[in-house]
């Protein structure tokens, strides 16, 4: 069942399952909480209370949110404030698992409210401002194919190009993966949903990058080796951790594209559950924030 968390400016749709320390999942731009459908039960079975949230404007969350930047945009700062409010609602602290844009949001949340955020997991995060790797356009086919479709989606506001990008971002897609993509495309055709997705492209990760040095909570960055968004996914993950204080985090690289949590949930759970056992349990023993 969907549970709605009422915030100033709108409602965040969530699914809640399990008992134990709190873990909040947040997907990336142009997607929905359905991306985590295979990971959620694995985390719940491991002994965690899992809140799987739709980003503002996405999935079942409401439309037309006012941005904290005062612009018609959906920024990482906006999403971070939503996640912190969700944590307060469910009684934090929590570990945030953020994918893509929400990886940057997790960085901001942890830096701004460490008493609410026990640790962060960032999956293929857009946490640093990206620069075009001109050389890789000629040498890394997946990077070239993904970048053309991703930029074209934003410039031309094209659902066809977004569908094409997802085809690159899900390497070796199974029939189940393809059905999930088509379900997402159907959801994006609902009134107002595509327009909300387009608002995510009006911001950059600069706000998240500015907070990396302020993160004092444990961090795990998981990168898909075939992620088309980065010429060198491992190097990107290492750069995110390097910008944090020494000893804050670590990087793991898995097979897969931009959505390894959707395609290989078992492998992602193998990485996240030990991290949660170390850091989420510590949060449970500490003070809870209502």
N, C-alpha and C positions, 0 to 999 in steps of 0.2 A: 504494500500500500504506500501511496505517496503522502508524506507529511510536509506541511508548508510552514516555514519559519518566516514570520512577518517582521520585516525590517522597515526602517524609514525609507520610503521610495519604492517598495515592492515586496515580493515574496520569493523566497528561495525554496524550490522543491527538493525534497530529500527522500531517500529510502533509508530505513534504519533496521539493522539486523545484528543480533549477537549481544553478548554481555562481556563486560570487562573494560580495560582501559580504552579510551576513545581514540578512534582513527577516523579522520575526515578525508574523503577522496574528492578531488576536483579535476575535471577534464579540461581539455584544451579548446581553442576557438573553433567554431563551426561544428562542434560535436555535441555530445550529451552524455549523461551519466551511464547510458547503456554501454559505453565503451568498457566500463569496469565490471560488466555483468559476470564474467568468469572469475575475477579476482575477489569480489566481495565475499562469496561463500567460503573461500579458502581462508581469508583473514578472520571471518567469524568463527570458523571451525577451530582456528588456532587460539581462540580465546579473547577476541576483541569485539568491542561495540563499534560497528562500522556505520558511518553516515556517508552515503553516496549522494553528493549534491549536484544539481544542475547549476551551471554558471548563470548569472543574471542574463536575461534575454534568451537563454537557450533551454532546450528541453521543455519542461513544464514550468520553469520559473517565469515570473511575469515580465512583461515588456516595458519599455519606456522609462528606464531608470535614470535619475539624474546622476551625472558623473561628478566625483569629487573635484575633478579638474575644471568643471564648468563648461565642458565641451560635449558635443554629441559623439561620445566615444565610450568604449569599454576598455579601461586600462587595467594593468596589473594591480595598481593601487586600489582601484574600485573593487576588484575581486578579492584582494587581501582583506579589505574592511568587511566584506560579506562573510568571508571565512571566519574571521574573528567573531563576528556576531553569531554565526552558527555554533561555534565552539562555546560561547557564553550560554547560548540557549540550551545546549545539551549537557553543560556542566564539565568544562575543561579541567585541566589542560588536555591537549590532544596532539597527536602526531598528524601532520598534514602530508598527504600524498598528492602532489600536484603534477599534472601532465602539461607539457608545452607552455602555453601562456600561464597556466596555473602554477607551473614551477617557479616562475618569477614572482607570482603572488605569494607563494609559500615563503620565499626569501623575505619579502617585505613584512609579512605577518610575523615571522620569527624575530626579525630585527626590531619591530615596533613594540611587540607585546610578548616578550619571552616568558612571562608568567602564564600565558595562555597556550604557548606552543612548546611542547616537550622536545620535538625533533621534527625534521622535515625530510621527505623523500621527493626528489625531483626526477621525473621521467622525461627524457629528451627535452629539457627545459629551454625555453626562450627567456633566459635570465640576463643575458648580455646583449648589448646592441650589436647587431650583425653587420658585417661588411662583405661586399661581394668579393668572392675569390675568383678572379678572372681566369687564372690558370686552370682551376679545377673545372671550369665550364667546358674545357676542351679535353680534360683527362678523366673526369669522373662522370660517367653517363648518368647515374641515378641523381646526382646533384644537379646536372643540367636539366634533366627531364622534370624533376620536382620543382626547381626554381622557376622555370618558364610557366608551369601551370599554376604555381602558388601566386606569383606576381600577376599573372593574367587574371586570376580570380578576382583579385582586389581592383585592378585597373579597369577591367571590363565588367565587373560584377556578374560574372558568368558561372551559373551552376554547373554547366557542362565542364568547364575547366576545373572546378572544384572536384567534381566526380573523377576527372582524369588524374588530378593530384592524388586522390585517395587510392587510385589504382597503382600508383608508384609507391606510395607510403605504406602499402600493405604488400610487400614482396611475397610471392608464392601464395597468394590469397586462396583460401579454401572456399568451397561452396558456402559454408557458414559465414565466412568473412564477407563474401560478396552479398549475402542476404542482409548482413548487418549494415553494410554500406548503403544498400538500397533503402533499408528502413530509415537510415539517417537522412537520405536525400528526400524521402517522403516527408519526414518531419520538418525539413528546411523549407518545404513548399507551403507550410501552414502560414496563415496571415501574419505578417510582421517578423517572422523568424529569420528570413534571409537578410532583411534590413538590420536586424540586431547583430547578426554575424558580421556584417560589413563594418560595424562600429569597432570591432576588435582590430581592424587594420588601420585605424586612425591614430594608433598609439605605437610606441616603440618600447623595447625593454629597458630604456634608459632609467626609468624610476626604480626598477628592480636592481639593475647594475649598481646604482648609487648606494644601495643598502647592503651589498655583499660583504663589505668589510665590517659591518655591524652585527653580523649573525654570530650569536654566541650559543646556539643550540646545535646538537649533532646533526649532520647532514649526510645523506646518501644520494648520489647522482647516478641514475641508471640510463645508459645510452644504448640505442639500437645500432648495431654495426652497419646496417644498411639504410639508416635514416637518410632520406634525400635532402633534408633541410640543412645538413652540415656536410661540408667537403670532407671533414675528418671528425666523425662523432666522438671518438675517444679524446681527441685534443680539445674539443669544445667542453666536454665534461670536466676534464682536468683543469681547464681555464676557469670554470665556474668555482671549483673547489680552491684553486690557487688564490682567487680573489677574496676568499674568506680568511679569517684568522687562522694561523697555523694549527693543525691538529683538529680542525672542526669537522672535516668530512672525508669521504672516500668516493671513488668512482668504480662502477662495475659496468662492463660492456657485455651485451647479450646479442645473440642472433636476432635479426628482425629489423623492421623499419621504424616508422615514427610511432607505431601503436603496439609495442610488444606486450603491453598489459592486456590488450584485446586478443592478440594472436597466440601468446605463450604465457598465459596467466600462471601456470604451474612454475615456470622458471622465475617469473617475477616474485611470486610468493616465496620461493626458496631464498631469495635475497632479502625480501622485506621482513619476513617473520623473525629471523634472528635479530635484525636491527630493532624491531619492535620489542622483542623480549628484553633487550638490553636497556632501551630508552623509554618505552611506554610504561613498563612496569615501575621504573623509577618515578615517573610522573604520578602514577597512581598512589605511590607511597607519600607523595608530597601533598601540598595544600591544593584542594580543589577550588576552582573559581566558578561561581554561579553566574 
